[in-house]
Amino acid sequence: MRAMVLPAPGAPLRMQERPDPLPGDGEIRVKVSACGVCRTDLHVVDAELPGIKYPIVPGHEIVGRVDLVGRNVTSHRIGERVGIPWLGYTCGVCRFCLEGMENLCDRPLFTGYTRDGGFATHSIADARYAFPLGEDSDDVAIAPLLCAGLIGWRSLVMAGNAKRLGIYGFGAAGHIVAQVARWQGRAVYAFTRSNDVVAQDFARRLGAAWAGASGDLPDAPLDAAIIYAPAGELVPAALRAVRKGGRVVCAGIHMSDIPSFPYDILWEERQLVSVANLTRQDGLDFLKIVPQAGIRTHTTAFPLAEANDVLTKLRTGQILGAAVLKP
């Protein structure tokens, strides 16, 4: 197999030839056909997440076909198309797992972070955490759904029944969630970098009622806002944009420090919450919604060997929609 491997904190990924991996008990091996590039991959490469053990293969929006199964696997068959998401394993016995909050498991494994991921030709996954995908739609189009879509869905649910929904950061997750929100009958307000007129026009084409810079205020207060960009300064901006009793959802796994802000923009029962990871039920629920809502991802495919260049493009805001690597 071939893999783009992160050898050390902040180092460029290196293409390596490795022996083909063998699945263990309860595991499957997947021949990767597409792997989305997520902002969390940047956090891994830039060593912004704790506990990374090197070398590691990033990538957690994996689409491929099962080509080998380990012992005691009855849920998947060879040749089946599956999706491998961020959540790669939970212990099943901690209080969070037992109370239906496996996204907060005390001893989890995460694809492309604490276990090797999909920037490769093959990947190993716990069979219980691989979603059957069926045969509809294209592999590249599906890949961003496995994190941008899933985390986007969880954050949208957490935003409640907001009719006027703000989306801060209109990238991979934002452009998917905007489509779901419009299908649900919500009005979408897209906030981007001040000079990113391309993303603002993109948001309007997807049905946004308004699009502008992240420091701007819309013509009326929002019911809720979701922040996908990892910029802490957006938290006070979003709090200023939501109405009394409104909610701001921080949807990233990492964010720069939130600056101090006056209490009066939090007062009047505004809420500030975070989203952590996802559950398998989130995946099952969202993947049912995708065809009903007619979601179409906007993707650009790149060869696996160009992973470093793609990460740079993502870091500097040069990706419209989502980037996907093809082995």
C-alpha positions in Angstrom: 0.0 0.0 0.0 0.9 3.7 -0.4 0.2 6.3 2.3 0.9 10.0 2.9 2.4 9.9 6.3 2.9 12.6 8.9 6.3 11.8 10.4 6.6 14.6 13.0 4.8 17.7 14.3 4.5 20.3 11.5 6.4 18.3 9.0 5.2 17.8 5.4 3.5 14.5 4.6 5.7 11.9 3.0 4.6 9.3 0.5 5.6 5.9 1.8 5.3 2.3 0.6 4.1 0.0 3.4 3.1 -3.6 3.7 -0.6 -4.1 3.1 -2.3 -4.0 6.5 -4.2 -6.9 7.9 -7.5 -6.5 9.8 -7.7 -7.8 13.3 -10.7 -9.2 15.2 -13.8 -7.2 14.3 -12.0 -5.1 11.7 -12.2 -4.6 8.0 -9.7 -3.5 5.4 -11.0 -0.9 2.9 -9.5 -0.1 -0.4 -9.8 3.7 -0.5 -11.3 5.3 -3.5 -11.7 8.8 -2.1 -10.8 10.7 1.1 -12.0 14.2 1.9 -9.6 16.7 3.3 -11.0 18.3 6.4 -9.9 21.3 8.5 -9.3 18.8 11.3 -6.5 17.3 9.2 -4.8 20.7 9.4 -5.1 20.6 13.1 -3.4 17.2 13.1 -0.6 18.2 10.7 -0.1 21.5 12.7 0.1 19.6 16.0 -2.8 21.6 17.4 -4.4 18.5 18.9 -3.0 16.6 21.9 -1.7 13.1 22.1 -0.6 12.5 18.5 1.7 9.6 18.2 3.9 9.7 15.1 4.0 8.6 12.4 0.3 8.9 11.6 -1.7 8.8 8.4 -4.3 11.6 8.4 -7.7 11.5 6.8 -11.1 10.7 8.2 -13.6 11.2 5.3 -13.0 7.8 3.7 -15.0 6.1 1.0 -13.9 2.7 -0.3 -14.7 -0.9 -0.7 -14.1 -3.7 1.8 -11.4 -6.0 0.4 -10.6 -8.1 3.5 -12.5 -8.9 6.7 -11.2 -10.0 10.0 -12.6 -12.5 12.4 -16.1 -12.1 13.8 -17.2 -9.6 11.2 -20.7 -10.2 10.0 -21.9 -6.7 9.3 -19.9 -6.2 6.0 -19.0 -8.2 3.0 -16.1 -8.0 0.6 -16.9 -5.6 -2.2 -19.3 -3.5 -0.2 -18.9 0.2 -0.4 -18.5 1.8 3.1 -17.7 5.1 4.7 -15.2 5.5 7.5 -15.8 8.6 9.7 -13.9 10.5 12.4 -15.1 8.3 15.3 -13.3 5.1 14.9 -13.8 3.3 18.2 -15.5 3.7 21.6 -15.0 1.7 24.8 -18.7 1.0 25.3 -18.4 0.8 29.1 -17.6 4.3 30.4 -20.5 6.4 31.7 -20.8 8.4 28.5 -21.1 5.4 26.3 -23.6 3.8 28.7 -25.7 7.0 28.7 -25.8 7.3 24.9 -23.1 9.9 24.5 -20.4 7.8 22.8 -19.1 11.0 21.2 -17.7 11.9 24.7 -16.2 8.4 25.3 -13.3 8.4 27.8 -11.2 6.0 25.7 -12.1 6.7 22.0 -10.0 6.3 18.9 -10.3 8.7 16.0 -9.6 8.0 12.4 -6.6 9.9 11.0 -5.7 11.2 14.5 -5.2 8.3 17.0 -5.4 5.6 14.4 -4.2 5.7 10.8 -6.6 7.2 8.3 -7.5 7.5 4.7 -4.7 9.5 3.0 -3.7 6.1 1.7 -4.6 3.3 -0.7 -5.9 1.1 2.1 -7.2 1.7 5.6 -8.2 -0.5 8.5 -11.4 0.2 10.4 -13.5 -1.2 13.2 -16.4 -2.8 11.4 -18.9 -1.3 13.9 -17.8 2.2 12.9 -18.1 1.9 9.1 -21.3 3.0 7.4 -22.7 1.1 4.5 -23.1 3.5 1.7 -25.0 1.6 -1.0 -24.3 2.3 -4.7 -25.9 5.7 -5.3 -23.8 8.8 -6.0 -20.1 9.2 -6.7 -17.3 8.4 -4.3 -15.8 11.8 -4.4 -19.1 13.5 -3.8 -19.8 11.3 -0.8 -16.5 11.8 1.0 -17.1 15.2 2.5 -20.4 13.9 4.0 -18.4 11.7 6.4 -17.2 14.6 8.6 -18.2 18.0 7.2 -21.6 16.5 6.7 -21.9 14.6 9.9 -20.5 17.3 12.2 -22.5 19.8 10.3 -25.7 17.8 10.9 -24.9 17.4 14.6 -24.3 21.1 15.0 -27.5 21.9 13.1 -29.5 19.7 15.4 -27.9 21.5 18.4 -28.8 24.8 16.9 -32.5 23.9 17.6 -35.4 25.1 15.6 -33.7 28.4 14.5 -35.6 29.9 11.6 -32.8 32.5 10.9 -29.6 30.6 11.0 -26.1 32.1 10.7 -23.2 30.1 9.3 -19.7 31.4 10.1 -17.2 29.9 7.7 -18.7 28.8 4.4 -16.5 25.8 3.5 -17.1 22.1 3.4 -19.4 21.9 6.4 -21.1 25.2 5.7 -22.1 24.5 2.2 -23.6 21.1 3.2 -25.5 22.4 6.2 -26.8 25.4 4.2 -28.5 22.9 1.9 -30.1 20.9 4.7 -31.2 24.1 6.4 -32.8 25.4 3.2 -34.6 22.1 2.7 -35.9 22.4 6.2 -37.3 25.9 5.4 -34.8 27.9 7.3 -33.3 31.2 6.2 -29.5 31.0 5.9 -27.1 33.8 6.6 -23.5 33.1 5.4 -20.5 34.8 7.1 -17.1 34.6 5.4 -13.7 36.4 5.4 -14.3 40.0 4.6 -12.9 39.8 1.1 -14.1 36.4 0.1 -16.7 37.4 -2.4 -16.4 34.1 -4.2 -17.6 32.2 -1.1 -20.3 34.8 -0.6 -21.6 34.4 -4.1 -21.4 30.6 -3.6 -23.6 30.9 -0.6 -26.2 32.9 -2.4 -26.3 30.3 -5.2 -27.1 27.7 -2.6 -30.0 29.8 -1.4 -28.6 32.0 1.3 -30.8 34.9 2.2 -27.8 37.0 3.0 -24.0 36.7 2.7 -21.4 39.0 4.0 -18.2 39.5 6.1 -18.0 37.9 9.5 -17.8 41.2 11.3 -21.0 42.5 9.7 -24.5 42.3 11.2 -27.5 41.0 9.2 -30.6 43.1 8.8 -32.3 41.3 11.8 -31.0 39.3 14.7 -30.4 35.6 14.1 -32.1 32.8 16.1 -28.9 30.8 16.1 -25.4 30.7 14.6 -23.0 27.9 13.9 -19.2 28.6 13.8 -17.2 26.3 11.6 -14.1 28.5 11.1 -11.6 27.9 13.9 -11.3 31.5 14.8 -12.1 32.4 18.4 -12.8 36.1 17.5 -16.0 34.9 15.8 -17.6 33.9 19.1 -18.2 37.5 20.2 -19.2 38.4 16.7 -21.8 35.6 16.6 -23.1 36.5 20.1 -23.7 40.0 18.9 -25.6 38.7 15.9 -28.1 36.4 17.7 -31.3 37.5 19.4 -32.2 37.3 23.1 -32.4 33.6 24.0 -30.4 32.7 20.8 -27.7 30.1 20.7 -24.1 30.0 19.3 -22.7 26.6 18.4 -19.0 26.1 18.1 -18.6 23.2 15.8 -14.8 22.7 15.4 -12.6 20.4 17.4 -10.0 23.2 17.8 -10.4 26.9 17.9 -8.0 29.8 18.6 -8.4 31.5 21.9 -11.7 33.3 22.4 -11.1 37.0 23.3 -12.7 38.5 26.3 -16.1 40.1 25.6 -18.6 42.1 27.6 -21.2 40.2 29.5 -24.1 42.0 27.9 -23.7 40.2 24.6 -24.1 36.9 26.5 -26.8 38.1 28.8 -30.5 37.8 28.1 -30.2 34.0 28.1 -28.0 33.7 25.0 -26.3 30.3 25.0 -22.8 29.3 23.9 -22.2 25.6 23.4 -19.8 23.3 21.6 -20.1 20.2 19.5 -17.7 17.3 20.2 -17.2 14.5 17.6 -20.2 12.5 16.5 -22.2 9.4 17.3 -23.0 6.5 15.0 -26.6 7.4 15.2 -25.7 10.9 13.8 -24.3 9.1 10.8 -27.3 6.9 10.3 -29.7 9.8 10.7 -27.8 12.2 8.4 -27.2 9.6 5.6 -30.9 9.1 5.4 -31.4 12.9 5.1 -28.9 13.3 2.2 -31.1 11.9 -0.6 -34.3 13.5 0.8 -32.7 16.9 1.0 -31.1 16.5 -2.4 -27.7 17.5 -1.1 -25.0 18.1 -3.7 -21.4 18.6 -2.5 -19.1 20.9 -4.3 -15.8 19.1 -4.6 -12.4 19.4 -6.2 -10.5 16.1 -6.6 -6.7 15.9 -6.3 -4.2 13.0 -6.6 -3.1 11.6 -3.2 0.5 12.7 -3.9 -0.7 16.4 -3.8 -1.9 16.2 -0.2 0.6 18.8 1.1 -0.5 21.3 -1.6 -4.1 20.7 -0.8 -3.6 21.3 2.9 -1.9 24.6 2.0 -4.8 25.6 -0.2 -7.2 24.7 2.6 -5.2 26.7 5.1 -5.2 29.8 3.0 -8.8 29.7 2.0 -8.3 28.6 -1.7 -10.8 25.7 -1.6 -14.4 26.3 -2.6 -16.6 23.7 -1.0 -14.5 20.6 -0.2 -11.2 19.0 -1.4 -11.0 15.2 -1.9 -7.9 13.1 -2.5 -8.0 10.1 -4.8 -5.3 7.3 -4.5 
